[in-house]
Amino acid sequence: MKKVNFGGTVESVYERGDWPVAKLQEYFKRDTLAIIGYGSQGHGQALNTRDNGLNVVVGVREGGVSWKQARDDGWIPGETLFSIEEAINRGTIIMNLLSDAAQSQLWPQISPLITKGKTLYFSHGFSLTYSEDTGVVPSKDIDIILVAPKGTGRSVRSLFKEGRGVNSSIAVWQDVTGKAKEKAIALGVAIGSGYLYETTFQKEVYSDLFGERGILMGALMGIFLAQYKVLRANGHSPSEAFNETVEEATQTLYPLIGEHGMEYMANACSTTARRGALDWAPIFEETTMPVFEKLYESVKNGTETRKALEFNGRPTYRQDLAKELREVDEQEIWRVGKVVRSLRPESRR
Ligand SMILES: NC(=O)c1ccc[n+]([C@@H]2O[C@H](COP(=O)([O-])OP(=O)(O)OC[C@H]3O[C@@H](n4cnc5c(N)ncnc54)[C@H](OP(=O)(O)O)[C@@H]3O)[C@@H](O)[C@H]2O)c1
């Protein structure tokens, strides 16, 4: 553990270096990790903990997409791949990686199986923070912890395979044994995290729902489209509008922000660009601030949660999401994007 000064605020950060693989294996030698759900996170976390030499079983409903995926990844029915109920019975640490809607729907049937002495693990603060809406109210006699990777399950897996690691948040909801935090840190490392930041279930879910609806996805989709449409409405060609909106951003400017920060990126641009960006940034900040405030309130008062539970609880949730995303894919901006990408020098080699 080390104390790190983040822009004037000192926070505790836990590191992988304190938990070499041999220590992890010793720590969890009497445990069976039951990974429930084999979607994006289930896949990444199950394979990484298995590769780290821990005892892992996977629990998913038979016949679904996940069951097939788990079999393809080498989980063997009856040995390491079970029904959700059977996996929970076999596990000492129940890693609930069902979709958030399924965590709520299945709670009445799985909660009696999560008995005293087991540990309940989540990768999102959703189910417990919004328990009035989700109905997820666990018993008082189990440790309850969170490890929330700050990346998709696919990156949890790919970074682990590259010998790198995703960063994750950790939190404790309930500590019966006095070991809950230690377990969260160890599991965080076991699933492939490099650094672990401390938070609470509530702060994790508020920031996560806010961020993905905001700049990570929702705001980005909306602002890209707005800029593209204004360029098109003013007579710019599709390729020019796309290049000035998405291609230059993702291919040259955003990677510089990621590697070196905003000032570095701006200094790599012309003085004309720098002057304009400095003038317009406060205008965008002021204009979007009320939207972000409205969004935070919608997260905090549970509106976003209720929408997600209703929509993703439908039997047709996969097809319904896919249909709406296909409509995005069919917008002119993203059809143009496909052509522009095909013309990148490396695509034509
Ligand atoms: N994805 C991310 O980037 C990410 C990042 C950080 C944290 N998290 C959190 O990690 C957890 C898992 O998320 P995820 O994205 O990995 O989930 P996901 O990809 O949506 O996976 C959903 C899993 O839930 C199962 N499921 C859905 N509805 C079900 C039902 N009615 N009955 C039984 N099983 C059902 C699916 O099985 P079928 O195939 O059989 O439908 C699948 O195995 C969530 O708490 C999420 O918030 C996710």
The ligand as a MOL file (V3000), in Angstrom:
LIG
                    3D

  0  0  0     0  0            999 V3000
M  V30 BEGIN CTAB
M  V30 COUNTS 48 52 0 0 0
M  V30 BEGIN ATOM
M  V30 1 N -18.8140 -4.8180 -18.8140 0
M  V30 2 C -18.0400 -3.9330 -18.1910 0
M  V30 3 O -17.2670 -3.2380 -18.8360 0
M  V30 4 C -18.0690 -3.7860 -16.6850 0
M  V30 5 C -17.0600 -3.0400 -16.0800 0
M  V30 6 C -17.0220 -2.9620 -14.6820 0
M  V30 7 C -18.0160 -3.5870 -13.9430 0
M  V30 8 N -19.0200 -4.2750 -14.5560 0 CHG=1
M  V30 9 C -20.0280 -4.9460 -13.7220 0
M  V30 10 O -19.7770 -6.3400 -13.7670 0
M  V30 11 C -21.0180 -7.0660 -13.6300 0
M  V30 12 C -21.2060 -7.9630 -14.8290 0
M  V30 13 O -21.3190 -7.1320 -15.9730 0
M  V30 14 P -21.0640 -7.6590 -17.4520 0
M  V30 15 O -20.9890 -6.4580 -18.3240 0
M  V30 16 O -19.9620 -8.6730 -17.4500 0 CHG=-1
M  V30 17 O -22.4400 -8.3950 -17.6950 0
M  V30 18 P -22.9650 -8.9360 -19.0870 0
M  V30 19 O -21.8880 -9.0020 -20.1050 0
M  V30 20 O -24.2050 -8.1950 -19.3850 0
M  V30 21 O -23.2460 -10.4460 -18.6570 0
M  V30 22 C -24.4440 -10.7890 -18.2760 0
M  V30 23 C -24.3990 -12.2000 -17.6940 0
M  V30 24 O -25.6100 -12.2830 -16.9870 0
M  V30 25 C -26.3200 -13.4120 -17.4880 0
M  V30 26 N -27.7630 -13.1520 -17.4510 0
M  V30 27 C -28.4220 -12.0570 -17.9340 0
M  V30 28 N -29.7450 -12.1900 -17.6860 0
M  V30 29 C -29.8990 -13.3910 -17.0360 0
M  V30 30 C -31.0040 -14.0850 -16.4960 0
M  V30 31 N -32.2440 -13.5820 -16.5580 0
M  V30 32 N -30.7790 -15.2800 -15.9060 0
M  V30 33 C -29.5350 -15.8010 -15.8100 0
M  V30 34 N -28.4240 -15.1860 -16.2900 0
M  V30 35 C -28.6220 -13.9970 -16.8980 0
M  V30 36 C -25.8500 -13.6010 -18.9300 0
M  V30 37 O -26.0810 -14.9220 -19.2970 0
M  V30 38 P -26.7830 -15.3040 -20.6930 0
M  V30 39 O -25.7040 -15.2450 -21.7350 0
M  V30 40 O -27.2660 -16.6790 -20.4270 0
M  V30 41 O -27.8630 -14.2680 -20.9350 0
M  V30 42 C -24.3660 -13.2620 -18.7770 0
M  V30 43 O -23.6460 -14.3920 -18.3480 0
M  V30 44 C -22.1090 -5.9920 -13.5210 0
M  V30 45 O -22.3410 -5.7240 -12.1580 0
M  V30 46 C -21.4630 -4.7910 -14.1970 0
M  V30 47 O -22.0250 -3.5560 -13.7770 0
M  V30 48 C -19.0490 -4.3950 -15.9070 0
M  V30 END ATOM
M  V30 BEGIN BOND
M  V30 1 1 1 2
M  V30 2 2 2 3
M  V30 3 1 2 4
M  V30 4 1 4 5
M  V30 5 2 4 48
M  V30 6 2 5 6
M  V30 7 1 6 7
M  V30 8 2 7 8
M  V30 9 1 8 9
M  V30 10 1 8 48
M  V30 11 1 9 10
M  V30 12 1 9 46
M  V30 13 1 10 11
M  V30 14 1 11 12
M  V30 15 1 11 44
M  V30 16 1 12 13
M  V30 17 1 13 14
M  V30 18 2 14 15
M  V30 19 1 14 16
M  V30 20 1 14 17
M  V30 21 1 17 18
M  V30 22 2 18 19
M  V30 23 1 18 20
M  V30 24 1 18 21
M  V30 25 1 21 22
M  V30 26 1 22 23
M  V30 27 1 23 24
M  V30 28 1 23 42
M  V30 29 1 24 25
M  V30 30 1 25 26
M  V30 31 1 25 36
M  V30 32 1 26 27
M  V30 33 1 26 35
M  V30 34 2 27 28
M  V30 35 1 28 29
M  V30 36 1 29 30
M  V30 37 2 29 35
M  V30 38 1 30 31
M  V30 39 2 30 32
M  V30 40 1 32 33
M  V30 41 2 33 34
M  V30 42 1 34 35
M  V30 43 1 36 37
M  V30 44 1 36 42
M  V30 45 1 37 38
M  V30 46 2 38 39
M  V30 47 1 38 40
M  V30 48 1 38 41
M  V30 49 1 42 43
M  V30 50 1 44 45
M  V30 51 1 44 46
M  V30 52 1 46 47
M  V30 END BOND
M  V30 END CTAB
M  END
